[in-house]
Structures are given as C-alpha cells and as structure tokens.
C-alpha cells in the first residue's frame, strides 16, 4: 500500500477539477492506494510539504459532482519552474523528502506544457537517483497547444464559451441601423486554436465571425483594414475574432515577461479598435473575453468535462502499471462518430513544445478558418453538464481558504 | 378588427425578445387583432414605414421558444428621441400616416426610459389630435433604473450572469499564492442595481465581492485604497465590483455624449487597476463584463424571461381594454414566496426618470451591500431556461438581414 499526491498548475480552466476527480475517484477504487494527498499550489506544496488529505475533504459523490462544475484549481496553482537538477538539486531533494516522508508512490501533475516540463525533470531525477516514485502528467490548457495529444482538457469548455458568447455578441452587435465593427479578443499567445474555434458558428448558418486572425497567419495592418472594408460592404455589423497573440507593431504589447519567458499580452483588441476608428471612422468597439473564457464553467462542454475526468483516471491506472515520466494524451480515431482513445506519451515529447493550428485550417487570405477544419472543433464542444444551482447561481466546491493557507 | 405593431428600442437585453413573444402570442389569441407588424429599428421603422409581418416569420411554438432564448432585439433597435410635437410635428405625422395606412390600432414599444418618453409623447399627440390609436410601453433595461416598476425585464438575466460570472472569477482569482486584487467593472451609468446584485454571492457563503462601489455612494479614491488595503489584510484575493458610473476624477471618462445626453463611460476598471498598481503595487487586474452582461442569454433567468413574456402579453390586454399612454409595471407583493402582479402606470411617471438603489441597501461605509437587500435581488435570478442547442451552442431565432435592410 502506498499513498499518492495530486497537484494542479498553470492557468485556470473549467476542467482541471474534473481531472482531479478522475484521479481521486479512480484512486478510491484501487486497493493498492491508501491516502490521496492534494498538494497546495502545485509543486510548491510538495516542496514546502503543504499537503491536504483529500479523502477528508471530498466526502461524497455529490462533492465530486460539484467539483466537476467548479472552475479553476480547487487546490491552488503555481507558475514554478524547476531548475536543471544537475545545476541545482535543492528543490528536487525537498520534493523527494516530502514524497518519501508521506509514503507517496505516485505523483500526478495536472497542468500545461510548463507542468509537463516538471513531470519530465522529476521523473528523470527519480530514475537517476534510483527511486521508484512515479510521476505522471495530466494535460490541461484552454490554449490546446500541447504536442502529441489530439486536444487538451479544458479547451472544449473554453471553445464552447467562446462560440456561444460570440454568437450572442453577434446578436448584440446587429441591433442598430448604422454600420459597425466589433472586435473580440480571444486568448492564445502563440496558437490560435481558441480563436479559430469561434468559426463553428459558420455551421449554424452565421456569417460571423466574418474575419478570424490567428498568430499562425502573418498579420498586416493594411490587409486587416482592407478586409474590414470589404466585409463592411457585405454586412452591416462586422464581427472580428482575433487572438491576443497576433503580431502587431512594437509597443502595443506591454512586454512584461513571466517566469517562463512568456510575454504578457493584452490590448490587441483595443489597439485594432483604435486603428479602425482612426482609419475607417465607423462605430467600433472591442471586447476582451478575459478570464471568463477560461472559467465560465456554467457553460462547460460535457464532452470536455467527461474526458478530463477520464484522462485523470487513466493517469492513475498508468502509474499503477509501473510507468513514470508519461503524459496522458488523447488520440482521435474519428470525427464522426467522435471517438478518442487515451494513450501515453513521453513527457519529454510534450514538455516545452507548442502545437500550432495546422496551416491547412487557415484560408488562403489568412483571415478565416476553412469549413472542413470545423469538424475538428465541433465534437469538443458538445453536451452540457447538469448544473447544481444554489440561490440561482451554479454552486462550487470549495476548500476553506484557511486550510489552503 | 385592427392590426397592431410592436417595436424594440434601446440597448439590448436577454429579455426583449421574450416581451415580443408575449405581445405576439397574446395577440394571436385576440379575435379583434388581425395582422401583427414588427417595426424595424424601433420607432424609426414606423417613421419610415419599414414594417414586417410577424405572422409570416414567427410560424410555430418552437419559433417562439427560440425567440425566448435569443438575446438582443430581433427587430433591431434605435436611439431616436422624438422632438416636442408643439415644436416639430413632422415625425409625428409620419408615424400617424404609417399607423393609419396599415390600420394599426395599437402600438407596443418595448424599451427603457427613453422609449417611455416616446410612449408618453406619442400618446399625448394622438390624444390631442383626436386619434384612438393606443400606445403602450413595455419596460426593459438591464439597468433596473425605471421608476414605478419593482424591477425591469432584462435585469434578472443580467444579474444572474453577473453573479455567476463573479462567482467564477472569484475561483479564478484565488489560485495563486500571492496576494491579488481583481476589479470587475459592471454596467450602470447612474444606478448601481446590477453591480449591487453581485452581492448575492454572500448568501452562498462567499466573502466576495469584498468591496462593492455603486454610483449612489460617494466615491473617494483615498477611501478606496484604504478599503482595498483592509480587505487584503483579511483575504489573499480581493474581489471588487464597481459600477462603470462611479464618480472618478475628470478625464477618466471619455466625455462623449449620446443623443439622450448620456455620457459614454468606460475604463473605470482599468483606471482603478492603475491606481492599485501604483499605490499598492500588488498583482492587480481589471475585467470588464462588457456587452456579455446584457446578451448572455445562455444563462438567462427563467423568472425574468417568463415575466418578460407575461408583461408583453399584459400590454396587449391593456390596449384592448382601451388604455393608452400607459407603461406596464411590476408590483412586488412579497419576496418570499416571491409574488408580483402586473399593473399599469402613466408613461409620464416612468419617462425620463431614473430609480436609484435605496440608500438603506448600501452599508454605512459605502463599500458594500447590506444583507437584507439581497432579498430584493435573489428572486429575480431564479430558474434556468431549457435551452435548444445546435452544434453545441444555444440556437437563436433570426430574421434574415436582407429582410431587415
């Protein structure tokens, strides 16, 4: 018998807690597993030995159902990057101490490609130091930019929110008789998956989004203005979906850099709004979907939430089969009927690697998404969870903040 | 037998189409009423004789159900202000021409207090010119700032979205271990109803929103900073709900004025974000709920949508009883069990009048909402519509844009 630990890392999504439920529910059924620890604030909780006993917190099936509809990370998160252990093994020794002291035989890290870097480094360290502690990565990110896996847990819910909200913004934008341009800024530093997903509205007979700009296509301000003018000749209200990460002139982006060297981007929508206002002079507004696109679990995709739980559970079975340094991935068998299998990949293949929107998904003008590409996105946004409501608002599962301090 | 016309005006909400359904469905059952015309882009469609035959567009009960879940105004909107007819009766004569030519005996105007100004002026004009054409106002606004009525159609759905989204933002904001401040900017030019509604989260045991600033309370930047510092001493992640219309120093607001003399406000959240960053120096971000708070029908309040339909239907019965120059209003009989009746008020009482949050709803520090006030808000956000989905996204009812041109 041994214990396990699970942690959540990186930016919030609607599906990270579902993956936690997957690990937890599967571990409950495994006779080899005793205690299930949650690490507070990602790997930082392992380093500082700040663990909580999840069995004493998640008590019932109803608790698990609530967790599945609770966005963000119930155990907190972090953006901690492990150093190379050949240069500095201090955090590794702290991690090993905590895991050994708590008799933890497997650690599950739910996170994005930065977290998969941690999975790779930790599993390599344990392998080199002769430890049999297993490290398994469970992917998540609304950006959908992880390599190897067909798609990432959390992406489908974000895409569903983006599509539904763009649909509503389209209704909102078409009410007045004067011509207008509405620019919707969508998350995605380098990969345009989430922005591209808004094009699923075309399958509903919508002409919006009329223009879609992703980081994978070269962005030219002159061509953007020409595109907008052309769409204005056809539609009273032009709807533009734009990734936060498209190339714009120096100085538009704030240039602040986070721990992983990512530029902190914002304001592309506002910038393009000002360009349209000064160059075209029509009614124009910009809308930032902001954190709502990653935390609006009230409109989560049931497909995404179910898959996120399933991939967490598969991670437990993978560890029990003796594997380590693996990341659980989806492989798509077919779009229709939608069929995926859960497999494993080496963490090294997934860590520090970004998967971009295929060039063939983008139209030749570089300003919209091709129709056949929607077959990729559509299955991921299907189905709605039955939400437990309280006082008219979706209820959340929460661990008291004093426990997490 | 006579015909009727209905139009929609002002800013979009999730409930204006439900009121249209109310007028339409009720009119179908009235043997006195023949054609049901929809006026395109509010009163402008009457002036320009741009009407559509709604019976040829809304064909089935399913169409009505779709309309109930479709945000914004399916017939378009306008922000047209009628002049005083003693000074300029040209638009009045055009309106009278259209109504007579189409044998329209009653006109229903769904809108905010600017539209109720139109209802008042038109009914006074018809009364003075000896016409028996009846003009009835159906209220709507997410701002909830109409006089006489207990609340306005559209407010409950906006409040439900704001509360649910603030709940999710609270989860999103508490993931990292470092202290942070999140400022959520909510619509409301002069009245803080929508911002105040976010405090319903307190009934769910949430400490957020920790601070709530509404235009009805004097805003001081010094006190705001002191408030934030105090909340930071108690909570790792401080959540602030702020109305777009709070008083801030000159220059923060753009000062652009619309046709009704309303200042166009924006950027209060961004402004306070910069104040916190420079004065406190902690992690801080601002989030604008933007048009999503008025068009997110995917999370509409069933109570609101049902009431919005009912008040439209009541308007038809009111016109048939011979009334004109009236606005339909809700009177609340009790909070629990929640009971309202639909009554009428003179349009003159409602037009050009704003109803503010009662002083007693605001705590003595002017930075949050008192608990008893939540009894006002809670009934309005109860219940969810069963949504018709298509391709994973709520389906909308739409009239083809070529028809509305």
Interface residues (C-beta under 8 A of the other chain):
Chain A: X12 X41 X44 X70 X71 X72 X73 X76 X77 X78 X79 X160 X163 X164 X165 X167 X168 X169 X171 X172 X173 X174 X175 X176 X177 X200 X201 X203 X204 X235 X236 X285 X287 X288 X289 X290 X291 X292 X294 X295 X296 X297 X298 X299 X301 X378 X381 X382 X383 X384 X387 X389 X390 X391 X392 X393 X394 X395 X396 X398 X401 X405
Chain B: X12 X41 X44 X70 X71 X72 X73 X76 X77 X78 X79 X160 X163 X164 X165 X167 X168 X169 X171 X172 X173 X174 X175 X176 X177 X200 X201 X203 X204 X235 X236 X285 X287 X288 X289 X290 X291 X292 X294 X295 X296 X297 X298 X299 X301 X378 X381 X382 X383 X384 X387 X389 X390 X391 X392 X393 X394 X395 X396 X398 X401 X405
